[in-house]
Amino acid sequence: MTAKTRIYLIRHGEVVGAGTRRYNGHADVALTPHGMAQYEMLKERFAGIEISACYTSDLTRCVMGAELLGSHLGVKPVKHRELRELNVGIWEGKTWNELMEKYPTEWQARLNDIVNYRVPEGENLLDVNNRVMPVVSDIVARHRGENVLIVAHGGVNRLILLNAIGAPLSALFNVEQSYCGFNVIDYYEDGKAVVKLLNG
């Protein structure tokens, strides 16, 4: 068996406004008290596991959890702007209902082509994939034989998981990522990746 890098990939905790479906994107929304409690509960998932490094999106909802877990695990989080959520441009902060009402044609266009459609002033999935995956590849290569924690976002995590299993980006919503969802991916030197746990 070749040396592997094990990535513990988690989504941030619950954020303010979580009860209403909306696109937060790069907006720096705050965690709820429940969101912080979710991070606290994750500590037990790492019992007996030695983590060598922690990487996180630079948005507060990820950084706070990375700092809490990093302190528990004895590692200092490294912030990466590249691990931010999909930038949804002029749609940021708006609820799905608002968008369907104000931008019905654009909303349908995005549903019709989730990979290539780009909200004005925002990104499409190819853009996100092209900024996220080089960072993940670098982390994997740098930490051969080690366990690493990455704290990121629902959309970003889905892209990482789809890449790991060789699925197309169009399958984005075939993968669930709950608040503080817990994933485990093993990356081998021969390029093979195996998802050991999904949305735990």
C-alpha angles and dihedrals in degrees: 000000000000122000113275138201112220114209119200100202118190136176120229121264128266115303134210109279093026092138090070121057109242142143112255097171111159093350108121098233120179129245120247120234086256089054091056090046089054090057090049090053091052091065091081091056088068097053108139093004120121111214116200099190144001127213125185145177109260093237116110096242089062100033094056092054093043090053093047094048093037091055089050092048097041098246132115114231118241113214121223121187086198090069092063121122123266110294105235095188114203090008095064114126094010123122122240090247091053091050095047089052099043100033106027095151094046091044091055091044090056092048089051094052111018092169102052106025112106122196110226109276090008143088137263125221092266090057091051093045090051093053099038105043098055088055091049091047090051092050091049093049093046095052106045111168092012140105116240133187121217121187113196145130139292096257095041092049091050090054092049091049094047090051090050093055095037095245123149120260088241086074090066095125094044086080121068122214113185123192106289089005108174122221132178122202127178117207116196129203091245089064097257118135126196124193104219097177132015126200094338 
